[in-house]
Amino acid sequence: MNDFDLVRKNLFRRKLRASLMIVSILIAFMIFGVLAGFYRAFTAGEDAAAADRMITVNKINFTQPMPIAYFNRVRAVEGVRQVTFANWFGGYYQDPKNFIMALAIEPNTYFDVYRSEFEVPPDQLQAFTRDRGSAVVGESLAQKWGWKIGDRIPLNSNIFSQKSGGHTWDLTIAGIVKGKAEHVDTNFLLFQYPYFDETRSFGKDTIGWMILQTTSPENNDRVAKAIDAMFANSTAETSTDTEKAFGKAFAAQFGNIALIVLLVVGAAFVTILMIVGNTMALSIRERTREIGVLKTLGFSGPRILTMVLGESVLLALLGGIPGLAIAALIAMALRTSLSNIAPTFAVSPTIALQGLALMVALGLITGIIPALNAMRLKIATALGRG
């Protein structure tokens, strides 16, 4: 029998007690995995943001429009390499429940600004820019609805209406957009702004926001100040910030996800620490005479310390690993239903590694005091306790 066998047998000496502790730890790490997955999904846009890309929106709120005339004026600002714009459409397919992130974009510049994230075959991109009534769809969205190039689809809006009074824009799929990295979200549809602007019943010649690329990240502050100063005291003042800051502000609408994760997971872990720490201390006290016998047989203090810490770490791993596995299954089950608000929701390898580190930390923290007490225990004292 080796030390691991002793650790395992000591851990399951009281099977009910060990099982209850494992279940408690499992629940804590299941909560950690799900909330961390949500946090990762909501902040994916921040991680993907380019350092030289900025967003210009209406100073009042990003939902307020700006005149399209701003586009050419911003393009002329020194330090701006390229600029494009987009307008929120509020789209859905067939049923209002089937929300689609649809944007009306400037077709000639949009994919130049986002060339590091998106990839569209040249022939498909050419077909899209040539046909005003066409659209390109992200690979994820195309797979979800079984769309392919050449399909004619009706795109409805819960915000805009056409001059004819209808709410449906018929679009032909001209291309499929692929992401150049795994974290790039392709759950969207893009169609031409000129077609949208000439057919809508209100808001003509206005845009939602501008995306600009600077010649260097060092120029960001200067360019932002120049743009906002240009439109100061106008009917539509602007606010220009980095893409990362804009993404963070957008995610903040859903609440402080980081704080929620911290509070919920923190409360669960503090509770588990108290339960497991107290139980480990009780378990070691019950085995005081046995520890004295082990030391009599030649087990050194450091070896006893290692065995007790190993017991607490094993306990944390036996509860934590299944907890993360269950969290991953929950993420897989919910990913389709949450594809519109959190398309990258998953328990990623990074979250799994963080979870493993937390398990080891949990085991060490809860086991260190009982382990030190066991290591320092005198043989005479241990054998003298009844």
N, C-alpha and C positions, 0 to 999 in steps of 0.2 A: 504494500500500500504506500503510495507516494503522498506528498503534501496536498495535491489537488483532491485526491480521494477524501482526505481528512476534512478539507474545506467543504467539499460537497456534502458529506455526511453530517457535518456539524450544522450546515445551513438548513438541511431538511430534517433535523432532529425533531422539530415541532412542525409537522407538515402543514397543519392548518394555519399557523402563524406565518410561516414562510409564504404560503400561497396568498394570504391576504396582503402581505407586503408587496409581493410581485404584482398583484392586481392593482394596488395603489400606484406603484411606479409606472405600470403600463398605462393607466389612465392619464397620468401626468405627461408622459412622453407622447401619447396620442394627441393631447391638447397642443403640446409644443409643435408637433409635426404639422397639424392642420393650420394653426395660426401663423407659423413661420412660412408655410406655403402661400397663404393669403398675402402676407407681407411682401414676399418675393414677387408675387404676381402684380401687386399694386405699384411696386417700385421698379418694375422691369423697364419702364420707359425712361426712368432716370439713369439706369445703368447703360442703356443703349444710346443716350444722348451724346452727340458729338460736341467736342470742346469749341469748335469754330462755328456752331450753328446757333442762331438766336430766333426768338419769336417776338413779333410785334402784334399787339392786340389793342383794342379800345381801352383807354385808361379806366373807364367806368367798370367794365366787366368784359371778359373775353366772349360773352354771348352777344354783346352789342356790336353792330357792324361798323365798318369803316368804308369811306369812298374808295372805289377802285382806282381813282386817280392817284392815290398814295403809292401805288405799285411802282410806277415809272419814276416818281420822285425819290423813293427809297433806293431804287436801282442805281440812281446817279450819285448816291452818297459815297464819299471816298472811304475805301476800306471794305466795301461790300463787293464780294466776288460774284455772287449770284443770289437772286431772290425769286421766290415763287409765292403763291397764295392758295388758300383753300377756303371753302365755305361749308359749314355743317348742314346736312340735309335732313337728318331725322328720319332715316329710311326704315322700311320694313318690307318683308317679302310675303305676299299673299295674306298674312294675318298680322295684326298689330303686335301679337306676342312674338313674332319672328323678327326681332330687332336686328338691323344691319347697320354697322358703322359705315355710312356712305358719305363721301365727300365730293363736292364739285371742285375740281382743281384746274390750275393753269397747265395744260397738257405739254407745252413745249419746255417747261423749266422744272417741273416737279421732280422728275426722276433724275435730273442732273443734281439737284440739291440732296436727294436721298440715294445717290448712287452707291454709297458705302453700305446701305442696308438692304436695298431691294434690287432684284435682278429681273429684267423683262427681255426676252429675245428681241433683237433689233427689228425683225419683220413684224412681230406683234405690236411693238411700240409704234412703228410706222403706221400700221393699220389703225391704231387707236387715235393717233394725232390727225389722221386723214379723214376719219368718219366722226362727225360731230355728235352723232347719236349712239356712239359706242361707249364701252366701259371696259376697264380691266379689273379683275377680281383677285384677291389674295388666294394663295394656294389652299389655305385652311378652309376658307369660306367656300371655295369651289368644291372641295372634297365633301364638305358638310351637306351641300345641296345637290351634288352630282352634276354641277354645271361644267360645260366644256366650250371651247372656242366655237363661235358661230351661233350659240344658243341665243334666243330672243327672250328676255325676261322682263316682267313688269316690276318696276321699283316704285313703291308708294312712299309718301311722306306724311308724317303727322304734324308737320309745321307749315310746309309750303303747299300752294295750289297753283295750277296752271291758269293761264288767261282764259281758257275755255271753261274753267270751273272744276276740272278734274284734279285728282291728287296722284295720278299715276304717270310715270315716265317710262316709256318702253325703250329698253336699251339692248344693244347687241354686244355680246362678250367678244372682245377683240384680242384679249391676252390674259395670261395667268401670271401673277406676280409671285416670285419666290423670295424668301428671305435668305440673305447671305450668311446668317448665323442662326443657331438654334433658338436663341432668345428673341429673335425678331418676330413680332406678331404679324401674321398675314390674314387676319380675320376681318377684311374690309373690302369695300367696293369703291372704285374711283371712276368718275365720269367727267365729261368736259364742262367746264364752267360756262363757256359761251352758249352752249345748248341750254343749260339750266337758266342762265340769266335772261335769255330772249323769250323763254316760255313761262317763267314764273309771273304770278299776278302782282307781287309787291316786292319791295326791296331791290329794285333794279339798280345796277351799277354799284352795288356794295359787296364787300367781301368780309369774311369772318376774321381771318388772321393772315399774317405774312410770315413766311419762313425764309430767313436770309442766312447766307453763308459768308463769313468774313474772310479776308485774305490771310488772317492769322488770329489765333485766340488772344494774342496780346492787344489786338485792336478792338476787342469786344466792348469794353467800357466806353471808349471814344465813339464808336459807331452808335451805341445805344443812346448816348447823350445827344449826339448830332441828330438822330432821327426824332427823338422825343422833343427836342428843342424846335425842330422844323415845324411840328404840328401843335406847338404850345399855343394856348388861347384860341384854338380853332373849335369848330362845333364837334369835332371828334378827335380829342387829344389821345395820344398813344402812350403805351407803356411797353418798353422793349427790355427783354431779359434773356438770359441764356436758356437753351432748350431744357437743360436739366432743372433749372429753377422753375420754369413753367410747368414741367411735368410734376414736380413736387407740389406745386400749388394746386394743380388739377387733382392730384390724388388726395390732397388735404380736404377736398369737398366731402369725401366719404368718412372723414374723421381722422384722428391721429392714430393710424394703424400701428405704428411703432409703440406708442404708449399703451394701446390696448393689449398688444402682444406681451409687452413687458409686465403689465399688471396682472394679467391672467396667468401667464406662465410663472411669474414670480410668486404669486400667491400659492399656486399648486406646488411649486418646488419647496417653498418654506414649510408648507404643511407636511410634505413628504420627508423633508429633512428632520423635522421634529419627531415624526412617527418612527422612521427607520432608525434614527440615532438613539432614541429611547429604547427601541426594541433590541438593538445591537448591544447596548449597555446592559440590558437585562439578561440577554443571552450569555454574555461573557461572565456576568456575575454568577449565573447558574452553573457555569463550568469552571469555577475557581479551583476546585480540588483537582479537576482533570488537568488544568494548566500546570498545577503544581506537580502532578505525576509526569507530565511531558518534560518539564524542566529536570525532574529527577532522572529521567531516561536520557538526558543529554541534549534536549532541544534548547537552543540558545534563545536569548531575549529577542534579537533581531528576527530570528526565524518565527517565533511566536507572533511578533508584530506583523510580519509579512502574511502569515496565515489568516490573521484576523482581518487585515485590510483586504486580502484576497476574497474573503467571505463576503464582505460588504460590497466590493466591486462586482463580484459574481451576481449578487442579488440585484444590483442596479442594472446589469446587462441582461439578466433573465427577464426583467420587467420592461426595460427600455427598448430593446430591439423589437419584440413583438408590438410594442406601442407604436413605434415608427412605422412598422409594416402595416398596421391597421390604418394609420394616418395616410399612408400612400394609397391604400385601397379606397379610402374615403375620397381622396383627391381625384382618383381615376373615375369614381362613380359620379362626382359632382362636376367634373371638368366640362362635360358637354352642356349642362344646364347653366354653367357660369361662363361660357365661352365669350359672351358679349361684354362682361365687365371684368373678368379675370381669365383671359385666354391661356395664360401660361401657368395657371394654378397647378402645382405639383409639388411633391416632396422630392426636391432635387438632391443630387449627390452631395452638394455642399451642405444642405440642411441635414442630411444623414450623418455626415462627418461631424457637424456641430453637435448633433444629438449624441453621438458616441463619446465625444469629448465631455459633454455634460454628464453622461452616465458614469464615466470614470471619476469625474470631479465629485459627483454625488456620493459614489462609493467611498472615496477617500475622505471626504468631509465627515460623513456619518460614521466612519469606522476609525478615524484617527484617535479619538479620545479613548474608546474602549481598547484599542490596540496598544496604546501607550500604557494604559493601566495594566494590561495583561503582561506586557514586556517587563514592567517594573515590579511585578508581583514577586514577593519573596517565597521561596519554597515552603519554609516553616509556616508562614502566614497562610498560604494557600491550603496546605494540608491540615491546618488547625481549624479551619472553618467547617462547621457542621452543615 
